[in-house]
Amino acid sequence: MSVLSRLQRRAEQVLESTDPYVPSPCVSVCVVHPTEGLCEGCLRSLDEIGAWGQMHSAQQREVWQHIQVRCAKRLQITKP
């Protein structure tokens, strides 16, 4: 399973959960793509990363939704 597939699956799990705690998407691969401005590990923007600790759980789930969409787009691009 690719890194993107695992991240997308994790997003699905988080978004399906009713747990009030929303886990961070960070996977400790902190490299920001120079043109996209997204972390290569978790696909969050620098603004999303910086604000994560102050976000309410609903806002954190929105970030996970963005990650899910970003994963899907990247996976479509890489399909043969």
N, CA, C and O of each residue as an XYZ file, in Angstrom:
320
protein
N       0.854     -1.176      0.000
C       0.000      0.000      0.000
C       0.900      1.239      0.000
O       1.849      1.322      0.781
N       0.603      2.186     -0.867
C       1.426      3.387     -0.971
C       1.204      4.324      0.216
O       0.225      4.195      0.951
N       2.114      5.252      0.385
C       2.007      6.237      1.464
C       0.718      7.038      1.308
O       0.023      7.296      2.292
N       0.398      7.429      0.086
C      -0.838      8.183     -0.161
C      -2.076      7.352      0.157
O      -3.043      7.862      0.725
N      -2.047      6.093     -0.202
C      -3.181      5.217      0.093
C      -3.375      5.061      1.597
O      -4.505      5.056      2.086
N      -2.270      4.932      2.328
C      -2.365      4.817      3.790
C      -2.912      6.101      4.403
O      -3.740      6.053      5.313
N      -2.448      7.254      3.905
C      -2.932      8.527      4.419
C      -4.414      8.705      4.108
O      -5.175      9.193      4.943
N      -4.815      8.310      2.914
C      -6.218      8.417      2.539
C      -7.078      7.500      3.419
O      -8.161      7.892      3.852
N      -6.603      6.304      3.676
C      -7.344      5.368      4.539
C      -7.443      5.915      5.962
O      -8.483      5.792      6.608
N      -6.362      6.517      6.445
C      -6.374      7.110      7.788
C      -7.385      8.249      7.846
O      -8.096      8.400      8.840
N      -7.452      9.052      6.780
C      -8.436     10.141      6.723
C      -9.849      9.577      6.810
O     -10.692     10.120      7.523
N     -10.109      8.496      6.092
C     -11.428      7.857      6.141
C     -11.760      7.418      7.565
O     -12.873      7.636      8.043
N     -10.792      6.801      8.239
C     -11.008      6.325      9.602
C     -11.315      7.480     10.553
O     -12.233      7.395     11.369
N     -10.547      8.552     10.442
C     -10.745      9.704     11.315
C     -12.117     10.331     11.060
O     -12.826     10.682     12.003
N     -12.485     10.470      9.801
C     -13.747     11.122      9.464
C     -14.964     10.258      9.814
O     -16.053     10.787     10.036
N     -14.787      8.953      9.863
C     -15.875      8.053     10.245
C     -16.048      7.976     11.762
O     -17.108      7.583     12.250
N     -15.023      8.344     12.494
C     -15.033      8.236     13.948
C     -15.886      9.331     14.586
O     -15.977     10.450     14.080
N     -16.498      8.981     15.696
C     -17.257      9.968     16.477
C     -16.474     10.409     17.706
O     -16.979     11.183     18.519
N     -15.263      9.930     17.845
C     -14.403     10.302     18.973
C     -14.160     11.808     18.951
O     -13.817     12.354     17.902
N     -14.329     12.489     20.076
C     -14.108     13.940     20.097
C     -12.641     14.319     19.868
O     -12.356     15.428     19.415
N     -11.710     13.409     20.176
C     -10.291     13.653     19.924
C      -9.997     13.384     18.458
O     -10.320     12.315     17.939
N      -9.388     14.349     17.794
C      -9.018     14.190     16.385
C      -7.494     14.110     16.321
O      -6.812     15.071     16.677
N      -6.955     12.978     15.873
C      -5.499     12.835     15.835
C      -4.853     13.709     14.765
O      -5.460     14.024     13.741
N      -3.630     14.084     15.028
C      -2.871     14.865     14.058
C      -2.524     13.996     12.847
O      -2.243     12.808     13.000
N      -2.541     14.574     11.663
C      -2.151     13.828     10.469
C      -0.635     13.695     10.303
O      -0.176     13.009      9.390
N       0.140     14.336     11.163
C       1.599     14.352     11.027
C       2.161     12.938     11.023
O       1.799     12.110     11.859
N       3.051     12.672     10.073
C       3.733     11.382      9.993
C       5.247     11.567     10.099
O       6.017     10.678      9.735
N       5.666     12.730     10.602
C       7.078     13.065     10.825
C       7.912     13.050      9.549
O       9.095     12.714      9.579
N       7.301     13.410      8.444
C       8.004     13.624      7.183
C       7.727     15.074      6.811
O       6.863     15.364      5.983
N       8.466     15.968      7.430
C       8.163     17.396      7.344
C       8.977     18.076      6.244
O       9.988     18.727      6.506
N       8.518     17.910      5.029
C       9.145     18.532      3.870
C       8.036     19.213      3.079
O       7.111     18.558      2.599
N       8.137     20.536      2.947
C       7.105     21.281      2.237
C       7.487     21.399      0.765
O       8.580     21.852      0.422
N       6.557     20.980     -0.098
C       6.771     21.064     -1.544
C       6.929     22.534     -1.920
O       6.107     23.357     -1.517
N       7.966     22.885     -2.683
C       8.257     24.300     -2.953
C       7.188     25.042     -3.756
O       7.033     26.250     -3.575
N       6.460     24.376     -4.622
C       5.450     25.076     -5.418
C       4.034     24.842     -4.911
O       3.202     25.747     -4.966
N       3.753     23.651     -4.424
C       2.408     23.357     -3.913
C       2.189     23.935     -2.527
O       1.060     24.277     -2.173
N       3.238     24.047     -1.744
C       3.108     24.560     -0.389
C       2.476     23.581      0.576
O       1.975     23.986      1.626
N       2.488     22.295      0.242
C       1.913     21.256      1.101
C       3.024     20.358      1.627
O       3.999     20.083      0.929
N       2.866     19.909      2.858
C       3.809     18.966      3.429
C       3.729     17.652      2.643
O       2.640     17.152      2.360
N       4.870     17.114      2.305
C       4.905     15.853      1.548
C       4.432     14.666      2.384
O       3.992     13.658      1.832
N       4.520     14.776      3.704
C       4.120     13.664      4.566
C       2.639     13.615      4.869
O       2.022     12.552      4.800
N       2.056     14.775      5.209
C       0.657     14.782      5.654
C      -0.273     15.573      4.737
O      -1.484     15.595      4.956
N       0.272     16.209      3.733
C      -0.491     16.996      2.750
C      -1.249     18.174      3.358
O      -2.289     18.581      2.841
N      -0.720     18.724      4.469
C      -1.309     19.933      5.026
C      -0.507     21.149      4.569
O       0.685     21.056      4.276
N      -1.195     22.292      4.515
C      -0.513     23.551      4.224
C       0.204     24.019      5.491
O      -0.068     23.528      6.587
N       1.116     24.967      5.330
C       1.804     25.513      6.495
C       0.812     26.174      7.455
O       0.971     26.082      8.672
N      -0.206     26.837      6.916
C      -1.231     27.450      7.768
C      -1.980     26.392      8.578
O      -2.248     26.585      9.764
N      -2.316     25.275      7.932
C      -3.026     24.195      8.630
C      -2.149     23.580      9.713
O      -2.625     23.272     10.806
N      -0.872     23.405      9.408
C       0.059     22.832     10.383
C       0.205     23.776     11.576
O       0.136     23.348     12.728
N       0.406     25.060     11.289
C       0.619     26.038     12.347
C      -0.588     26.233     13.249
O      -0.435     26.496     14.442
N      -1.779     26.106     12.694
C      -2.999     26.358     13.463
C      -3.557     25.109     14.135
O      -4.469     25.218     14.954
N      -3.041     23.937     13.816
C      -3.624     22.675     14.267
C      -3.917     22.657     15.768
O      -5.020     22.283     16.167
N      -2.971     23.046     16.594
C      -3.127     22.972     18.044
C      -4.205     23.885     18.604
O      -4.715     23.644     19.698
N      -4.554     24.930     17.864
C      -5.578     25.864     18.325
C      -6.943     25.603     17.694
O      -7.919     26.272     18.034
N      -7.019     24.653     16.794
C      -8.279     24.367     16.107
C      -9.218     23.556     16.992
O      -8.782     22.740     17.804
N     -10.505     23.797     16.819
C     -11.524     22.948     17.434
C     -11.586     21.652     16.634
O     -11.126     21.604     15.493
N     -12.145     20.618     17.217
C     -12.184     19.314     16.532
C     -12.906     19.385     15.194
O     -12.531     18.676     14.260
N     -13.934     20.223     15.076
C     -14.644     20.342     13.795
C     -13.710     20.908     12.720
O     -13.753     20.480     11.567
N     -12.878     21.857     13.100
C     -11.928     22.430     12.149
C     -10.852     21.405     11.781
O     -10.425     21.335     10.628
N     -10.422     20.621     12.754
C      -9.440     19.575     12.474
C     -10.011     18.537     11.514
O      -9.304     18.047     10.633
N     -11.276     18.206     11.683
C     -11.920     17.263     10.750
C     -12.011     17.857      9.341
O     -11.906     17.130      8.353
N     -12.202     19.158      9.250
C     -12.199     19.812      7.936
C     -10.834     19.659      7.272
O     -10.747     19.416      6.069
N      -9.777     19.802      8.055
C      -8.429     19.608      7.509
C      -8.279     18.174      7.010
O      -7.719     17.946      5.938
N      -8.774     17.210      7.777
C      -8.727     15.816      7.329
C      -9.512     15.630      6.029
O      -9.113     14.839      5.174
N     -10.611     16.343      5.878
C     -11.371     16.272      4.621
C     -10.536     16.809      3.464
O     -10.531     16.237      2.374
N      -9.833     17.909      3.706
C      -8.947     18.465      2.670
C      -7.852     17.458      2.306
O      -7.523     17.276      1.134
N      -7.303     16.816      3.320
C      -6.265     15.804      3.087
C      -6.815     14.668      2.238
O      -6.145     14.196      1.320
N      -8.019     14.231      2.537
C      -8.647     13.150      1.781
C      -8.791     13.524      0.302
O      -8.511     12.713     -0.580
N      -9.226     14.746      0.045
C      -9.379     15.223     -1.332
C      -8.017     15.315     -2.020
O      -7.866     14.909     -3.172
N      -7.039     15.845     -1.312
C      -5.688     15.975     -1.882
C      -5.101     14.608     -2.214
O      -4.457     14.444     -3.251
N      -5.316     13.633     -1.347
C      -4.852     12.264     -1.609
C      -5.508     11.717     -2.868
O      -4.836     11.165     -3.739
N      -6.812     11.874     -2.957
C      -7.548     11.351     -4.112
C      -7.027     11.965     -5.406
O      -6.853     11.265     -6.404
N      -6.779     13.267     -5.388
C      -6.263     13.936     -6.590
C      -4.887     13.395     -6.966
O      -4.622     13.116     -8.135
N      -4.019     13.250     -5.976
C      -2.676     12.731     -6.263
C      -2.721     11.288     -6.741
O      -1.969     10.902     -7.635
N      -3.604     10.488     -6.143
C      -3.705      9.095     -6.559
C      -4.243      8.987     -7.993
O      -3.829      8.095     -8.734
N      -5.144      9.867     -8.389
C      -5.650      9.872     -9.761
C      -4.549     10.231    -10.750
O      -4.466      9.659    -11.837
N      -3.720     11.167    -10.368
C      -2.623     11.609    -11.230
C      -1.609     10.496    -11.430
O      -1.049     10.359    -12.517
N      -1.362      9.691    -10.386
C      -0.331      8.649    -10.471
C      -0.833      7.332    -11.041
O      -0.032      6.425    -11.268
N      -2.141      7.195    -11.281
C      -2.666      5.947    -11.854
C      -2.248      5.848    -13.318
O      -2.245      6.839    -14.048
N      -1.889      4.614    -13.739
C      -1.487      4.427    -15.143
C      -2.637      4.570    -16.112
O      -2.446      4.438    -17.321
